[in-house]
C-alpha cells in the first residue's frame, strides 16, 4: 500500500465544471473496448455534470469524502456510499455542494452482476455484459 499524493496529477473532466480525475492504475483503450482503470474523482465545492452519462463499460464508484446530489431526484448521498453500474446505465447529472472525493473503477468485461445490493436503480434490466 502507498500513500496517494492528492495535491498533484489531477486532470479536468471535459464537459463538466469543477470535476477532476487522478489516474491510479490501469490500461485503458476505449476505442477497442478493452481494459480497466482505477482513478480518484474529485468534485470541487459546487462541481457538477450537466447531462446524464451512459457508457459501454462497467463502473463502480466509492464515495469516500463529502456528499453528492443526483440533480434529477434531489437525493444526496454522503460518504461512505457505493454504486455498481453495468454497461448502459445512465447516471447523472450530479452536483456536489460541499465537494467530494471518490474512487472510480471502470472496466470492459463479460460478467454476471452477482451481488446486486448496490446496483444503480437505473441499470438496464436483464443480464449485462
Buried (B, 14 or more C-beta within 10 A) or exposed (E): EEEEEEEEEBEEBEEBBBBBBBEBEEEBEEEEEEBBBBBBBBBBEEBBBEEBBBBEBBBBBBBBEBBBBBBEEEEBBEBEBBBBBBBBBBBBBBBBBBBBBBBBBBBBEEEEBEEEEEBBEBBBEEEBB
